[in-house]
Amino acid sequence: MSHMSNAAEAMAAVTRTITDDQLANKTPCTEYDVRALVNHLLFWGPSLAGGGRKESVPQPAAAESDVDLAGADWGGRLLALLDDITSSWAPPSAWEGETSMGTPQTLPATVMGDMIVGELAMHGWDLAVATGQRLELPADLLAHLHDTMFTGVEQGRQMGMYGPEVAVPADAPTLDRILGLTGRDPAWA
């Protein structure tokens, strides 16, 4: 399995057990409860998949906060979207050249793909801890995330993807160090 499919499957496993009565739960992403985070994923997900296909996917005219996509069958739609993201990034050609998320700015496809892997893993963790679950990520994915996030964290902070670093002991588990780097407190509850 690829890192993209492993990250997507980890988020899918969490998604399958979230119940509608947990949609109002707070998440470690302070601007999102579970519903708003699902909405965020449904809003941006088509662009993430389009990046793998080198297709420009137009965003809805309304702002993300003005569109409630987490309505009926949100879970089924999120699972289908995770499948679409995984399949769009499966061919080796998806990782070649430049791509974008539906904006005029492009990035090397490897950078964009690794950013998406990180987003799926981090938001998967956000959903997991917000709903009393544990996110299971394979060791090779954690090692990859560690390497790619440590090299791209400042760019991610400039883009507003990550908050200020949370201090985590140097000997903490890899996932905890990644979480701290992205501005998340591994002990959040």
Buried (B, 14 or more C-beta within 10 A) or exposed (E): EBBBBBBBBBBBBBBEEBEEEBBEBEBBBEEBBBBBBBBBBBBBBBBBBBBBBBBBBEBEEEEBEEBEBBEEEBBEBBBEBBBBBBBBBBEEEBBEEEBBBBEEEBBEBBBBBBBBBBBBBBBBBBBBBBBEBEBEBBEEBBEBBBEBBEEBBEEBBEEEBBBEEBEBEEEBEBBBBBBBBBBBBBEBE
